[in-house]
Amino acid sequence: MRVSRDGRSWRIGTDADVGWIAGQTTAGFSITTAIPPIFAAYATTYQADDVTAADYERALVEDLNTHTPEQPWWLAYLDTGAHDVVFPHAPRVSLYWNWPYVLVEAGPEQSLTWRTGHLRHGCGSLPDLFFPADRSWLVSALWDDTWTCVGGPEPLIDTLRGDPLTNGRRVRPDEDALPPGLT
């Protein structure tokens, strides 16, 4: 299925496009609750109190884009019934505990501009889950978390850790993903 926006046609994803994630996560408090245990490294990020949502999100996408060859990104918006899923009439894919997501093939620019109002803070725009077509990394923020989980290559995780705007913190797959000071 395809949908239109911004004068272009965009492909809506199917369960096959997220099959590599579905059923590969584990319930609990570790980062593998949101990210399958298939990556070289893992981190959590979150918007610090002295950073705007726009600055945090732009920095995160720029860091990801720096480590990603030119290619489409899959953007997934969790359908909570109360938040913007960008394409409200599009079919859903099922992830985690049968949560419905709208999955669309787009790119970094759309990840920052399509959504109005974010699940975790009203002024953000990021999708709830996104990854490049080559699946070299995955970003996922579960609906009840105030932080974001990332799995990917070591250099990407090092970049997130070194960026004061993304507030990245390396975590091991078996470690509690909750960043210090957050609840």
N, C-alpha and C positions, 0 to 999 in steps of 0.2 A: 504494500500500500504506500502511496505517496500523498503528501499534504503540501499545501502552498503557504508560503510566508515570505515577506520581503521580496516579492517578485520572482521567487525561485520555487522549485519543487524539491521536497526533502523526503528521503526514504524513512519510513517507520520500521523499526526493528521488530524482530520476532523472538520467540523463546530460543530459537537456534542461535541467535546472535549473543545471548547471555548464558548459553548452556555451559560455558567454561567457568561461570561463577555459581550458577544455580546448583545447590546441593554440595558445594565445596567448602562452605563456611561452617563454623561450629558455634553452638550456643555458648554463651559465657561472657567473660569480661576481657578476653584477649583481643588483639587486633584481628585475629582470624574469625571473629564474629562478623566482621564487615568485609574482610579481604581474604581470598583463598590463600592457603599456605604454599604458594608457588613462586614467590618473588625472592630476589636476592636480599632485599632489605625492606624495612617497614618504618613508618613514622606516623605521628599524629601532628596535626596543626590546628590552631584555633586563632580566632581574632582576639588580640589583646585589647584591654580596655582603652588604651591610648591610640588605637589604630581604627580608622573608619572601615566599614564593611567594604566599600569600594576599593580602598587601598589594599586590604587583605586579599580580596578576591582577585584583583588585577595582578598582584604579586604572585599568588599561587598559580594562576594560569600562565603568566610569563615564565615562571620557573619550570613548569611542565612543558611548555612549548619549546623552551631552550633545549630540552632533552628529547625532543620528538621530531623525527624527520617529517617533512610535509606529507600529510595524509588526513583523511577524515577522522573525526572524533565521534564516538557514540555518547549522547547526552541522555540521561534518564531522570525523569521527574516523578517522584513518588506521589501517588494520588491518595491524599488524606481526606479529600472532600472539602478541605478548607484552604488549600494552597494552589497556586497557579501551576498547571501541568503543561502549559504552552499550547498544546493541541488537545483540547478537552474531548474531542470526539474520536480520537485515535484509539486503536486497540491497545491493550496493556500486555506487558510481559510480567511474569511472576518471579520474584526473588525473595530470598531470605525466608520469612515465615508466611509465604504466599501474599506478600505485599505487592500491590499493583503499581507498575511504573509505565509511563509513556517513554518509549525509547526511540530516539530520532538520530539519524546520521547527519552530522553538521560539522562544526569545528570550534576552535578556540574563541573566535569572535562571538559566535552565537551563545557560547556558554556564559558570556558576560553581559549579554544584551537581551536575551529573549524573555527571561522570567521577570515578573514584577512581584516582589514580596517573597521572601524566603521562609522556609519552614522554621529555621532556628533564629532568625532575626528578620524583622519585617522589611528591611531595606536592601537585603542582598539579592543576588540574581543567580548564583551558581546552581547547576543541577545537583540533585541529591547523590548521583552516581555518574561518573564519566570515565572514559578510557579511549585511547587511540585505536584505530583499526588493527594495528599490529599487536595489541594487547600487552605492550611493553610496560605499562603501569595501569593502576586502577586507583581511583579516588572514590571513596564512599563515606557518606555521613548518614548514619542511621537516624531515623526520625526523632528519637528521644535523646540523642547526644548533642552536646554543645561544641564538639570538636569534630574534626574530619580525619579519617584514616587513609593512609596512602601506602600502597605496595609498589615496588618498582626496582630499577637498577640502583646500585650503590651510589653512582654519581648524582642521580636525581635526589636521593635521600640526603646526601651531603649538602646539596644546594639548598634544600628546604631547611636543614639545620642551621645553615649559615645566613639565612635571610631573616632579618629581624621582623619583617612584616608578616611572614608566614608562621613565625613562632614554632618551627619544626622541632620535634623531639624524636630521636630514634627509639624504637621499641623492638623487642624480640617477639617472635610469633607466640610464645607462651606467656608473655608479660601482660599485665593489666594495661589496657590502652588508655585509661583515664589519665589525662595530664595532671600533674601536681597542681593543687589549688582549685581544680574544677570539681563540680559534683554532677 
